[in-house]
């Protein structure tokens, strides 16, 4: 699912008007030797340092009132993920704050489009934190050639009862006329015939 989010995020950023965002969105984790400010990019991946949560479906629990009786959907899984944004100011001899300003602009674009993508997919998005960071293999560099920002989030995905081949448990469609549209209500021991509603 995280890979597909990246694909859709890239498409959304590329469709911005009047100027499309040219940054690629790539799957992580990246090999350490590719960690460089030399090429701007967005890296999306699972967050291996964060725990995930599993909760019962909210609406079905409220409707049935019977925990554990949810039909094919059994849980909502909150998948832990992160985005790393690597940016570089195009100004000659740019100072570090100029690189950070570039990354903050990219972060704004990413936040808005990530929210739009998850809303379109009907996945619940929760932003859990963010920070500027220096990649480990560039900490000894004397001149900052760019800036990097890490955005952590969770995205909700339904967990459904299914077989090994991935087929979700069957459901049925209610056909018009298969459910009575009136009810009969009577008062107990009143001696009166039931009323039709």
N, C-alpha and C positions, 0 to 999 in steps of 0.2 A: 504494500500500500504506500509506503514512503517513497518508493521509486516512482509510482504513478503520480503522487503529489508533486514530485519534482518535474515530471514531464508537463503537467498541467500548469505549474507555476511558470515554467519557461515559456510556454505558449502565451500565458497571460501577460508576462513582461514584454514579450516580443510584439504583442498587439497594442501596446500603449501608443496613443496618438497625442500630439503630432509626431513625437520622436520615440521610437521603440527603444527599449533597454537592450543593449547588445550582449549583456553578460550571459555566458552559458550557465546552466544549472546542471551540475554533475553529481553522480552518486559517490558517496564516501563509504568508508574512510579512504583518504588518499594515501598513497605511499609517502613516507617522510621525505624522500628525495624530491618530490614534486611540490612541497610546501614552499612557495615563493610568492613574493609580491609582484613578480614580473608579469603575471597575467591575471587580470581581474576575473573573478568567477564567484559562483555561489555553490557551496557544497552542502548537499542534504543527506542525512544519514540517521540511522537509529542512534539513540543516546545510550551507550553501554554503561554509563555511570548512574543512570536514573532508574528508579523502580517504576513499574507499570501498575495500574489499578484495574480491577475487574469488579463491575457492579451489575446488579440486576437491572433489566430495562425499566425505566421509570414509568412510562405511560401504561404499559401492560400490567404492571404491578398495581397501579392505581385503579385500573379498570376491573381486573378480576378480583383483587383483594385477596388472592391466594398465592403467597410466595411459592415459587417453583413451578407454577402453571402458566408458562409464557408462550406456549405454542412453539414454533420453530426457533425464535430468538431466545437464547438462554442468558446471555450476558452482554454488556458493553465493555469493550477493552479500550483502555486509554493508553495508546501507544506513545512511548517516550521517544522524542526525536530532537534533532538540532540542525540548525542551518549555520554555516560559517560563511561570512561575506568577506572577500578579499578585494580591497579597492586601492587605487593609486591615483593621486592627482596628476593631471596632465601638465601642470605648470612646471617649467624648467626649474630644477633645484628646489622643488616644493618642500616646505617644512612639514613637520609631523602633524601639526594641527590642520594643515590643508588636506592631508591624506585622510585624517579622521572626518573632516567635513564631507569629503567625497563619500566615505563609507556611511555616514549618517544619512545622506541623501539616498543612497542605495537601500539602506535599511527601511526608510519610509516607503519606498516603492514596494519592497518585499512584504512588509507588514500588511499594506492595503491589498495587494494581490493574493497573498496567502489566505487572508480572511475571505476574499471573494471566491477563491477556489474551493475552500472548505464549505462555504455556505452553499455554493452551487452543487457540491457533492452531498450536502446534508450531513456532513461530519462536524461534530462539536470540536472547536479549537480552543485550547487554553494555553496562553502564553505563560511560561513558568519562570522566565528570567533571561537576562541578557548582559553581555559585558564585552568591552574591548579586550583583546588579548594579543600576546606576542607568541607566534608559533615557537615551539621548543627549539627547533634547529636554527632559528634566526635570532635567538636571544643575545648572542655574542656580537651581532652585527652593530657596527658603530653608527651607521647612517640608516635611518628608517626609510626603506624604499616603498612604504605603503602602510596600510592599517588593516586590521582584521577585527571582525565583530562576530561573536557567537550568540545566537538566539536559540533558547531552549523552549520547547513546547510539547504539549500532548495533543493527540488527535484521536477522536473516538471512532471506534469501528464495532459493528455488531458481530457477535459470535452466535452462529446458528447451528441447530441440530442438523447434521448432514452425514452422509455415508462416506466411505473412504475415497470414492471417486469425486467427491465434492458436490454431490446432488443434495440440495436442501430439502428437508422434510416437506411433504406435500401440504398444501392448503387448499381450501375450496372457495369458490366465489358464490356469494349469496345471490340467487336468481330472483328477479322481481316476482312477487306473489308467493314466494316460499315461506314468508313470515307473515303471520296474521297482523292486520293493521288495526284490529279492534280488540278490546278486552271485555270480558264480562265480570262485573263486580257486584256482589250481593252482600247484604248485611246478614251475618250469622243469626239464625233463629228468629228472623224478623217476619217470616211468613210471606215476604214479597219476592217476586221474580227478580233475577239478576238484571241489572241495567247494562246496556251496551254503550261503551264509550266510543 
